[in-house]
Amino acid sequence: MIRGVVTSDLEAWVDLAIVCADLPAVGFSAVIDTGFSDYLTLPRSVLEKFQAAQRSHARVVLADGSEIVSELFELTVLWDGKPITIEVHAAEVEPLVGMALLSGHDLHMRVVPDGEVSVAPVPIA
């Protein structure tokens, strides 16, 4: 199970880690963004540090309706204790966890300052 906390600004943060064959795992925190349909965003400098492979570009529609072109990278992160390789958008904002990464999981948030956040795999029937 992945755990996190709701801040006083009512943002739900969870802790993740980047894994790379040549470096020790490095933890980071990211905001859960249910309006973001892809996997994850990270600053370009982080992606370069971990030598993430650039794969392509994507046209992205932002919350204000404007469009940008985003660089897409491939990176391995620990998700619920398991390494998974995902597509990551380079974005100079706080790291965001999107709905694609949350797919197949239950998300529970107590939306009050210091409220608990938990992300757990959906039980297989």
C-alpha positions, 0 to 999 in steps of 0.5 A, spaced: 500 500 500 502 507 498 501 512 503 501 519 503 498 525 506 493 531 505 496 538 506 493 544 509 492 546 501 488 540 500 493 537 496 494 529 496 501 527 496 504 520 496 511 518 496 515 514 490 522 512 488 526 512 482 530 506 481 536 506 476 541 500 475 547 504 476 544 508 482 541 507 489 533 508 489 531 515 490 525 517 493 520 523 491 513 526 493 508 527 488 501 530 488 495 526 486 492 529 480 485 526 478 485 531 472 491 528 469 490 522 465 497 519 464 502 516 469 507 521 472 510 528 471 517 530 473 522 536 472 526 535 466 533 535 470 530 529 474 529 525 468 536 527 465 539 525 472 537 518 471 538 518 464 531 516 462 530 515 455 526 520 451 521 516 447 517 521 443 512 528 444 505 529 446 500 534 445 497 536 452 491 540 453 492 543 460 486 545 465 486 552 462 484 549 455 491 551 452 495 546 449 503 544 449 507 539 447 510 535 452 517 531 451 515 523 454 521 519 457 521 512 460 523 511 467 522 506 472 519 507 479 517 503 485 509 503 485 506 499 491 513 496 492 514 493 485 519 496 480 514 498 473 517 502 467 512 508 465 512 514 461 513 520 464 512 527 462 517 532 462 514 538 466 517 544 470 511 543 475 511 539 482 511 532 480 504 529 479 501 522 479 496 521 474 490 516 473 494 512 468 498 510 474 492 509 479 489 505 474 487 498 478 488 501 485 483 504 490 484 511 492 482 513 499 483 520 501 481 524 508 480 531 505 482 535 511 489 538 513 493 532 515 488 527 512 491 520 510 491 518 503 492 511 501 493 507 494 492 500 494 491 494 489 484 493 487 483 485 489 482 480 484 475 477 484 
